[in-house]
């Protein structure tokens, strides 16, 4: 059995304290209503209800935080690798979704990558065409061929 980290133990302890606090406040509320039936009882009952609502919100926030996978928190920013050589350009990128849903196309010097609930554009410095594309375990590998631009051909011909 693995030993938990200090952060895990701290989270478990705070959750236990939170639950105990909710139970204690509920018991105090019941006692106040039974013993004090006057104005003071109503005031204390109101304060107890406010505290109970606060603790329930904290409990909900803690549980929600625990249920969010760490991978979603770490993947807030999309990254890719662009490798350029004499023959062309290779782009490696993490793309979510099933293989048949991943679409790649070039439009006006840009590479558009689309999938389920995912769309990104990679700006390129020159026009390219797609030579090959592979998608394995969430990693997209696109090989692009550099196109000769008309401006360069005209400059070289002069």
C-alpha positions in Angstrom: 0.0 0.0 0.0 1.4 3.4 -0.9 1.9 6.1 1.6 -0.1 9.2 0.9 1.6 12.5 0.4 1.3 15.3 2.9 -1.1 17.2 0.6 -3.4 14.1 0.4 -3.4 13.7 4.2 -4.0 17.4 4.6 -7.0 17.2 2.2 -8.4 14.2 4.0 -8.0 15.9 7.4 -9.7 19.1 6.2 -12.6 17.0 4.7 -13.0 15.1 8.0 -13.0 18.4 10.0 -15.6 19.9 7.6 -17.9 16.9 8.0 -17.5 17.0 11.8 -18.3 20.7 11.8 -21.5 20.2 9.8 -22.7 17.5 12.2 -21.9 19.6 15.3 -23.7 22.6 13.9 -26.7 20.5 13.1 -26.7 19.1 16.7 -26.4 22.6 18.1 -29.3 23.8 16.0 -31.5 21.1 17.3 -30.6 21.8 20.9 -31.1 25.5 20.5 -34.5 25.1 19.0 -35.6 22.7 21.8 -34.2 24.7 24.7 -34.5 28.3 23.7 -37.9 29.1 22.3 -37.6 32.9 22.6 -36.0 35.6 20.5 -32.5 34.5 21.5 -33.3 31.0 20.2 -34.4 32.4 16.9 -31.3 34.6 16.6 -29.0 31.6 17.4 -30.9 29.4 15.1 -30.5 31.9 12.3 -26.7 32.2 12.9 -26.5 28.4 13.0 -28.3 28.1 9.6 -26.0 30.7 8.1 -22.9 28.8 9.4 -24.4 25.5 8.1 -24.9 27.0 4.6 -21.3 28.3 4.7 -19.9 24.9 5.6 -22.0 23.1 3.0 -20.7 25.4 0.3 -17.1 24.8 1.5 -17.9 21.0 1.5 -19.2 21.2 -2.0 -16.2 23.2 -3.2 -13.8 20.7 -1.6 -15.5 17.7 -3.2 -15.6 19.4 -6.6 -11.9 20.2 -6.4 -11.1 16.6 -5.5 -13.2 15.2 -8.4 -11.5 17.3 -11.1 -8.8 15.2 -12.7 -5.3 16.7 -12.6 -4.9 16.1 -16.4 -7.6 18.7 -17.1 -5.9 21.3 -14.9 -2.5 20.7 -16.5 -3.8 20.8 -20.1 -5.1 24.4 -19.9 -2.6 25.4 -22.6 -2.2 23.6 -25.9 1.3 23.1 -27.2 2.9 21.6 -30.3 6.3 21.0 -31.8 7.3 22.4 -35.2 10.4 20.8 -36.7 11.7 22.3 -39.9 14.3 20.9 -42.3 15.3 21.5 -45.9 12.6 19.2 -47.3 9.6 20.3 -45.2 8.0 20.8 -41.8 6.9 18.2 -39.3 4.3 19.2 -36.6 3.7 17.0 -33.5 0.8 17.9 -31.3 -1.5 16.4 -28.7 -5.1 16.4 -30.1 -8.1 15.0 -28.2 -10.6 12.8 -29.9 -11.0 9.6 -31.9 -8.8 9.1 -34.9 -11.6 9.3 -37.4 -12.7 12.7 -36.0 -9.3 14.4 -36.3 -9.2 16.6 -39.5 -6.2 18.5 -40.8 -6.1 21.0 -43.7 -4.0 23.8 -44.9 -5.5 27.2 -45.7 -3.6 30.3 -46.7 -0.4 29.4 -45.0 -2.1 28.1 -41.9 -2.6 24.5 -40.7 -6.0 24.0 -39.2 -6.5 21.0 -36.8 -10.0 20.1 -35.8 -11.5 17.4 -33.7 -14.5 16.9 -31.3 -14.7 20.1 -29.2 -11.2 21.1 -30.4 -10.0 23.5 -33.0 -6.5 25.1 -33.3 -4.7 27.0 -36.0 -0.9 26.9 -36.5 0.4 29.9 -38.5 3.2 29.0 -40.9 5.6 31.4 -42.6 5.1 29.9 -46.1 2.6 27.9 -48.1 2.7 24.2 -47.5 0.9 21.0 -48.6 0.2 18.0 -46.5 2.4 14.9 -47.4 1.3 12.6 -44.6 -0.7 12.5 -41.4 -0.7 10.0 -38.6 -2.6 9.9 -35.3 -1.5 7.5 -32.5 -2.5 7.6 -28.9 -3.6 11.2 -29.0 -0.5 12.5 -30.8 -0.9 14.0 -34.2 2.1 13.8 -36.6 1.7 15.9 -39.7 4.4 16.1 -42.4 4.2 19.1 -44.7 6.0 19.9 -47.9 7.1 23.5 -48.5 5.7 25.1 -51.6 7.7 27.5 -53.7 6.1 30.9 -53.6 5.7 33.0 -56.7 7.5 35.9 -55.1 10.7 33.8 -54.7 10.5 32.4 -58.2 10.1 36.0 -59.7 13.1 37.3 -57.6 15.3 34.4 -58.7 14.4 34.8 -62.4 15.4 38.5 -62.4 
